[in-house]
């Protein structure tokens, strides 16, 4: 049985993401890429998708052989904040958006892995 866990890597500035992914894909075997899909409570895309959709289109054109899965990211930032509080993280650390983003990304990936496992 494989024991796979989600671990954060880095927070990459959007402008550098394409080059970073190119380098990462050259060095690592990547079967699937999971991206958070911000949705509203009713399940419709949130306003943030206007910023994310162009990247998704770019990704699919640039790496057509890499499966890109959009996974619902509702409440992941809230869950991340709660985990940081429960873990005793200081308020100043919890205000660092990159820390929240890394933890939320782990939560998204864990949710995806749990879904495909079941």
C-alpha positions in Angstrom: 0.0 0.0 0.0 1.3 3.5 -0.9 1.4 6.0 1.9 1.1 9.4 0.3 1.0 12.6 2.3 0.5 16.2 1.2 3.4 18.5 2.0 3.8 22.1 1.1 6.6 23.1 -1.3 6.9 26.8 -1.8 4.8 29.8 -2.5 5.7 30.9 -6.0 4.9 34.4 -7.3 2.4 34.2 -10.2 4.8 35.8 -12.7 7.4 33.1 -12.0 5.0 30.1 -11.9 5.4 29.0 -15.5 9.2 28.9 -15.4 9.1 27.2 -12.0 6.7 24.5 -13.2 8.8 23.9 -16.3 11.9 23.3 -14.1 10.0 21.2 -11.6 8.5 19.0 -14.3 12.0 18.4 -15.8 13.3 17.2 -12.4 10.3 15.4 -10.9 7.8 12.8 -12.1 4.4 14.5 -11.8 1.3 12.4 -12.7 -1.4 15.0 -11.9 -1.5 18.6 -10.9 -4.3 19.7 -8.5 -5.3 23.3 -8.5 -7.8 24.9 -6.0 -11.1 26.0 -7.6 -12.6 28.9 -5.6 -16.3 28.4 -5.4 -19.2 30.1 -3.7 -21.5 28.3 -1.2 -23.9 27.5 -4.0 -21.1 25.7 -5.9 -20.7 28.3 -8.6 -17.3 29.8 -9.5 -16.3 32.7 -7.2 -15.0 36.0 -8.6 -11.5 34.8 -8.1 -11.8 32.4 -11.0 -11.5 35.3 -13.4 -7.8 35.4 -12.3 -7.3 31.7 -12.2 -9.0 30.7 -15.4 -6.2 32.3 -17.6 -3.6 30.3 -15.8 -5.6 27.1 -16.2 -5.9 27.8 -19.9 -2.1 28.5 -20.1 -1.3 25.4 -18.2 -3.4 23.1 -20.5 -1.9 24.6 -23.6 1.7 24.5 -22.3 1.5 21.0 -20.8 -1.3 19.2 -22.6 0.1 15.8 -21.4 -0.2 16.8 -17.7 -3.6 16.2 -16.2 -4.8 19.3 -14.3 -7.6 18.7 -11.8 -9.6 21.6 -10.4 -10.6 20.8 -6.8 -13.1 22.7 -4.6 -11.2 24.9 -2.2 -14.1 26.2 -0.2 -13.2 26.8 3.4 -9.6 25.7 3.1 -8.2 29.1 4.3 -10.6 28.9 7.3 -9.5 25.4 8.0 -5.9 26.4 7.7 -6.3 29.3 10.1 -8.0 27.0 12.6 -5.2 24.4 12.3 -2.6 27.2 12.9 -4.5 28.4 16.0 -5.0 24.8 17.3 -1.3 24.2 16.7 -0.3 27.2 18.8 1.0 29.4 16.0 1.6 33.0 17.1 -0.8 35.6 15.6 2.0 37.3 13.6 2.9 34.0 11.9 -0.8 33.3 11.2 -1.0 36.7 9.3 1.7 35.6 6.8 -0.4 34.8 3.7 2.2 32.5 2.3 2.0 30.3 5.4 -1.8 30.2 5.1 -1.6 29.5 1.3 0.8 26.6 1.9 -1.4 25.0 4.5 -4.5 25.6 2.4 -2.8 23.9 -0.6 -2.0 20.9 1.6 -5.7 20.7 2.6 -6.8 20.9 -1.0 -4.3 18.1 -2.0 -5.3 16.0 1.0 -9.0 16.4 0.0 -8.2 15.3 -3.6 -6.2 12.3 -2.4 -9.0 11.3 -0.1 -11.5 11.6 -2.9 -9.6 9.4 -5.4 -8.8 6.9 -2.6 -12.5 6.4 -2.0 
